[in-house]
Amino acid sequence: MTRLESAIRRLTAQRDLLDWASRAISPTGLVLEVGLGNGRTYDHLRSRLPGREIYAFERSPAAHPDCYPPEGYLIVGDLFETLPSFTERHGHGSAALIHIDIGTGDEDLNRRVALRLSPLLEALLQPGGLLLGDRVFEMPSCRNISSQTGVPEGRYFVYRREG
């Protein structure tokens, strides 16, 4: 598979899962875009979930000018600092949907970051809440439902908070 084909598969999986999750989540609860990047998936989420509170997290914002959240909805800084303070402010179990796509080309680093982020993200998910991510996370109170989504195995990962 070429890098172009791989990118197309990844973007198609993102779009399909974001569309599915937008229909499947609770009508209440926050939506979090962890890793704003250029703003493509944030833009997609706000079009699919009009009226929902969508917060975006980014260490160094550089999104397309049309893809920035409104004032107060862009959380800038290191995730290991911003996620705990966000949880204190909004509470455990406040998110209906978390989308996280922050991987780099360094798979060892990606794995270490995902392991460190797992408890922070898990704390934010409400019961029945969904996490869509570009990598494997370890969240004991969540069930990996990736195989139920129709997305090719290993392409994207989906977790549902139990209870």
Wavefront OBJ file of the C-alpha trace (Angstrom):
o trace
v 0.000 0.000 0.000
v 1.344 3.419 -0.902
v 1.485 6.279 1.595
v -1.272 8.017 -0.378
v -3.500 4.940 -0.139
v -2.754 4.680 3.577
v -3.661 8.347 4.112
v -6.918 7.897 2.202
v -7.796 4.847 4.325
v -7.059 6.776 7.530
v -9.108 9.810 6.498
v -11.997 7.634 5.315
v -11.969 5.761 8.627
v -11.964 9.057 10.534
v -14.886 10.455 8.561
v -16.944 7.277 8.797
v -16.334 6.891 12.529
v -17.016 10.544 13.309
v -20.294 10.318 11.382
v -21.263 7.116 13.207
v -20.261 8.470 16.627
v -22.164 11.717 16.025
v -25.335 9.637 15.692
v -24.482 7.170 18.497
v -23.524 9.450 21.408
v -25.734 10.740 24.159
v -27.502 14.039 23.422
v -25.787 15.479 26.503
v -22.109 15.788 27.333
v -19.121 17.575 25.908
v -17.302 16.706 22.703
v -13.505 16.851 22.780
v -11.131 17.097 19.834
v -7.713 16.207 21.243
v -5.137 17.388 18.748
v -6.672 20.165 16.648
v -3.978 19.942 13.975
v -5.157 21.712 10.840
v -8.768 21.572 12.048
v -10.256 19.105 9.538
v -11.853 16.742 12.050
v -12.902 19.603 14.339
v -14.661 21.215 11.367
v -16.331 17.892 10.559
v -17.516 17.422 14.146
v -19.015 20.895 14.418
v -20.911 20.337 11.154
v -22.256 16.998 12.412
v -23.026 18.204 15.933
v -24.400 21.745 15.630
v -25.112 23.348 18.969
v -22.863 20.955 20.920
v -20.059 22.227 23.113
v -16.885 21.115 21.327
v -13.533 21.786 22.973
v -10.287 21.403 21.047
v -6.884 20.781 22.627
v -3.649 21.710 20.892
v -0.089 22.301 22.045
v 0.792 24.710 19.257
v -2.277 25.876 17.268
v -1.768 26.192 13.519
v -5.178 25.266 12.114
v -6.781 26.618 8.980
v -8.249 30.045 9.884
v -11.830 28.770 9.349
v -11.279 25.797 11.665
v -10.659 27.384 15.056
v -13.100 26.941 17.905
v -14.800 30.029 19.317
v -13.257 31.942 22.219
v -12.943 29.741 25.306
v -13.175 26.439 23.436
v -9.527 26.088 22.381
v -7.352 24.706 25.183
v -3.709 25.471 24.431
v -0.810 23.675 26.076
v 0.638 20.298 26.958
v -2.071 17.630 27.324
v -0.579 16.321 30.548
v -1.219 19.745 32.064
v -4.390 20.861 30.283
v -6.445 17.642 30.571
v -6.272 17.412 34.402
v -7.236 21.068 34.837
v -10.028 20.649 32.270
v -11.326 17.644 34.233
v -11.250 19.656 37.463
v -13.255 22.434 35.793
v -15.807 20.280 33.937
v -15.860 17.150 36.075
v -15.253 13.461 35.686
v -17.553 11.856 33.155
v -18.324 15.101 31.340
v -17.539 13.974 27.761
v -19.893 12.098 25.472
v -17.263 11.868 22.722
v -13.489 12.196 22.621
v -11.648 12.127 19.302
v -7.874 11.902 19.610
v -5.424 11.857 16.731
v -1.994 12.914 17.929
v 0.324 10.242 16.584
v 3.764 10.865 15.174
v 6.075 8.714 13.090
v 7.709 7.404 16.283
v 5.649 4.366 17.321
v 7.511 3.835 20.622
v 6.800 7.431 21.622
v 3.178 7.106 20.450
v 2.698 4.041 22.649
v 4.212 5.726 25.724
v 2.075 8.844 25.214
v -1.094 6.764 24.749
v -0.399 4.855 27.974
v 0.129 8.105 29.912
v -2.982 9.719 28.404
v -5.265 6.710 28.940
v -6.274 7.460 32.560
v -6.749 11.164 31.797
v -9.071 10.430 28.874
v -10.893 7.630 30.675
v -11.734 9.981 33.554
v -13.463 12.376 31.149
v -15.752 9.834 29.446
v -19.316 9.583 30.676
v -20.964 6.154 30.931
v -21.703 5.068 27.363
v -19.306 7.723 26.059
v -17.081 6.999 23.076
v -13.401 7.535 22.464
v -12.181 7.371 18.861
v -8.430 7.296 18.465
v -5.586 6.678 16.113
v -3.955 4.219 18.512
v -4.540 1.684 21.266
v -5.402 3.027 24.719
v -5.599 1.145 28.017
v -8.754 2.124 29.844
v -10.067 -0.566 32.225
v -13.586 0.893 32.449
v -13.930 0.951 28.665
v -14.595 -1.792 26.149
v -12.753 -1.861 22.845
v -15.546 -2.000 20.249
v -13.328 -1.344 17.227
v -14.279 -4.655 15.589
v -17.959 -3.625 15.604
v -17.426 -0.478 13.525
v -16.630 -1.929 10.098
v -13.301 -0.065 9.955
v -10.361 -2.304 8.990
v -8.617 -3.808 12.017
v -5.819 -1.660 13.373
v -6.779 1.398 11.305
v -8.640 3.254 14.071
v -9.727 2.336 17.581
v -13.069 2.844 19.312
v -13.783 2.488 23.019
v -17.088 2.721 24.901
v -17.182 3.563 28.613
v -19.018 0.857 30.541
v -21.542 1.550 33.279
l 1 2 3 4 5 6 7 8 9 10 11 12 13 14 15 16 17 18 19 20 21 22 23 24 25 26 27 28 29 30 31 32 33 34 35 36 37 38 39 40 41 42 43 44 45 46 47 48 49 50 51 52 53 54 55 56 57 58 59 60 61 62 63 64 65 66 67 68 69 70 71 72 73 74 75 76 77 78 79 80 81 82 83 84 85 86 87 88 89 90 91 92 93 94 95 96 97 98 99 100 101 102 103 104 105 106 107 108 109 110 111 112 113 114 115 116 117 118 119 120 121 122 123 124 125 126 127 128 129 130 131 132 133 134 135 136 137 138 139 140 141 142 143 144 145 146 147 148 149 150 151 152 153 154 155 156 157 158 159 160 161 162 163
